[in-house]
Amino acid sequence: METLLHFWPLYILLAVAAGAIAWARGEESKEWNNGHCATCLNEWEYFTSDSQGGRGYKCKCPYRNIWITYKVDKVVRTQI
């Protein structure tokens, strides 16, 4: 039991990492807005994927695009 208490910095680090992942997923979900741009309410249009698996979406608004890394878009894309 005493040896487990020596790892308390590791437990704090794991809790902070889990919180950061949950926050990032929530931010992406908010920005995704069920597939619609929050500015003009048009649907996001898929335009590319990056080498790490992130998906890029653009809108008709000038210079408005987002990158999604978590599965908030619920779309399976295949590379041709």
C-alpha positions as CSV (number, residue, x, y, z in Angstrom):
1,M,0.0,0.0,0.0
2,E,2.8,2.4,0.9
3,T,4.5,1.8,-2.5
4,L,1.3,2.9,-4.4
5,L,1.4,6.2,-2.6
6,H,4.8,7.0,-4.0
7,F,3.1,7.2,-7.5
8,W,0.8,10.1,-6.6
9,P,2.4,12.4,-9.2
10,L,1.7,9.9,-11.9
11,Y,-2.0,9.7,-10.8
12,I,-2.2,13.5,-11.0
13,L,-0.6,13.5,-14.5
14,L,-3.1,10.9,-15.7
15,A,-6.1,12.8,-14.3
16,V,-4.9,16.0,-16.0
17,A,-4.4,14.2,-19.4
18,A,-7.8,12.6,-19.2
19,G,-9.3,16.0,-18.5
20,A,-7.5,17.6,-21.4
21,I,-8.8,14.9,-23.8
22,A,-12.3,15.4,-22.6
23,W,-12.1,19.1,-23.0
24,A,-10.7,18.8,-26.5
25,R,-13.4,16.4,-27.5
26,G,-16.0,18.8,-26.2
27,E,-14.5,21.8,-28.0
28,E,-14.5,19.8,-31.3
29,S,-18.1,18.8,-30.8
30,K,-19.1,22.4,-30.1
31,E,-17.4,23.6,-33.2
32,W,-18.8,20.7,-35.3
33,N,-22.3,21.9,-34.3
34,N,-24.0,18.7,-35.7
35,G,-22.5,19.3,-39.1
36,H,-23.4,23.0,-39.5
37,C,-21.3,26.1,-39.4
38,A,-22.2,28.2,-36.3
39,T,-21.8,31.5,-38.3
40,C,-24.0,30.9,-41.4
41,L,-25.7,27.5,-40.6
42,N,-24.6,25.9,-43.9
43,E,-23.4,22.3,-43.7
44,W,-19.7,21.6,-43.4
45,E,-18.2,20.3,-46.6
46,Y,-15.4,17.7,-46.4
47,F,-12.3,18.7,-48.3
48,T,-9.4,16.5,-47.1
49,S,-7.7,14.3,-44.5
50,D,-4.3,14.8,-43.0
51,S,-1.6,12.1,-42.5
52,Q,-2.6,11.6,-38.9
53,G,-6.3,11.0,-39.7
54,G,-7.7,14.4,-39.0
55,R,-10.6,15.5,-41.3
56,G,-10.8,18.9,-42.8
57,Y,-14.2,20.6,-43.4
58,K,-14.8,24.0,-45.0
59,C,-17.8,26.3,-45.2
60,K,-19.1,28.9,-47.6
61,C,-18.1,31.6,-45.1
62,P,-14.8,33.3,-46.2
63,Y,-11.8,31.5,-44.6
64,R,-13.9,29.3,-42.3
65,N,-12.7,25.7,-41.9
66,I,-12.3,23.2,-39.1
67,W,-10.2,20.2,-38.4
68,I,-11.7,17.2,-36.6
69,T,-9.6,14.6,-34.9
70,Y,-12.1,12.9,-32.7
71,K,-15.2,11.0,-34.1
72,V,-17.7,13.8,-33.5
73,D,-18.5,13.9,-37.2
74,K,-19.4,10.1,-37.2
75,V,-18.4,9.7,-40.8
76,V,-16.1,7.0,-42.1
77,R,-13.9,8.4,-44.9
78,T,-11.9,6.2,-47.3
79,Q,-8.9,7.3,-49.3
80,I,-9.0,6.5,-53.0
